[in-house]
Amino acid sequence: NPEIKIEIGILKIKDLGFFLNETLEAGEDSQLVYNLNIGQNTVEEWVEFIIEAQFKNNITDETFLSGKVSTRFLIKNLGNFINNEHINLPPDALTTMFSMSFTHTRAILAKNSAGSKFANVYIPIVNPGELLNSFINQVPS
């Protein structure tokens, strides 16, 4: 089985939104909730990962900090990787793109919260393969 060659580049990184409410408290055990949307355009040969991160107070469930970031990748000959309108990229390529997208989200959220009372909120490093699989497993078949 020959190894599949795939050419990927970053088209753009875009800050889609940021929310901060300094009247709220982070709380002792704040939780971090992620959302992921993946879009594609086979004609323009791009795949886009939109990641939203929301920090919530565990007691009140109120969001005190959130951000949403889009990372769009150019994938040469993307049409070769589409099957029944679904992206069928090698798992390592998906994990790499998700990992980069997640890092962009973390960086932009940290930049946007700088100077606020939440500037030192811990944004964890994650295992991108495990987190991506958890999103994929949530999608109904």
N, C-alpha and C positions, 0 to 999 in steps of 0.2 A: 504494500500500500504506500505509494509515494506521498511524501509530505506535501501538504497543500501550501502553496506560496500565496501570501496575501500582502498587499501593499496598503498601508494605513497612514494617514496624516491628519493633523488637527486643522480643521477649517476655521473654527471660532469657538471662543469661550465667552459666555454671556451671563451676566448677573441679571436674573429674571425677577428678583425681589428680595427684600430684606425687611424684617420686622423686629422691633425691640420695644419692650415695655419696662422701663426702669422703675415703675411704681410697684411692680411685682418682685417677689423674692424667688431666688432659684430653689431654695429649700435644701435640706440635707441630702436627700436622695432624688435629685432631679432625674428625669428620664429623657432619653434622646430617641426620637421616632423618625424613621426615614421613609420616604416615598420615592419610587423610581418609575419613570415613564421612558419608554424607548420608542423613537419614531424613525422613519426611514423615507428616503426618496430615491427610488432606483434610477430615475432619469438623471438626476443630478449626482447620483452615486454617493449619498451620505447617509450616515446613521447618527442619531442624536440621543444622548443620554441626558435626561433631566432629573436631577436629584434634589429633593427637598429635605432639609433637616430641621426638625422642630424640637426645641428644648422645652420640656413641660415640668411644672411643679407636680410632684407625685401626690401631694395631698389635695391640692385644688384642681389639678389637671389643666391649669391655665398655661398657655404658651407664653413664655417670657422672651424668647429669642428664636428666630427662624430665618432661614435663607433658602433660596432656590436658584440653582445654577444649571445652565445648559452647556454641554460640551458636544460639539458636532465634529464628526470624523469623516474625512473623505476616504472611501474604500474603492480602489481601482477595480473595475469590472464587478461591481456589486451585484449586478444581475445574475452572475454565475453562482451567487450564494443565496438566491431567493428560491424557495420551494413552496408552492401553494400560498404565495403572498407572505410567507414567514421567512425571517432571516435564518439562515442555516450556516452561520460562521463557525469556524473551529472554536471549541471551548476556550482555549488559551487566548485567542484573539478577543473574545467577548470579555473575559476576565481582565485582560490588560486594559481594554477601553474603559470598562467599569472602574477599575482601580484608578486610572488617570482622572476620570470624571469625579470620582469621590474625593480625590486629593484636591482638585480644583474647587469643589464645594467647600471643603474644610478651609482652604486658604482664603477664599473670598468671604466666608463667614467670619473668620478670625480678623480679616482686614476691616470688615464692616463693623464689628463689635469693639474694635480698638477705641480706647478713650471712654468707653461706657462702663457702668458698674459690672457688666458681664464680660469685660475684656479678658479676665482670667478663667472663664468657664472652660472646663476640660473638654476638649474635642478629641475623643479617643481615636486611636489608630485601630483599624479593623482588618480582619482577614477578608480580602475582597472576594475570593472564591466562595467562601462560606456565605457571605452576605448576599452576593449575587444569586447563589443557589436558593437562599431563603426567599428572595423575591420571585424567582422562577417557579418555585414550588407553591407559591400563593396563587398563581394564575390558573383559573379553571381550565380543564382540558377541553 
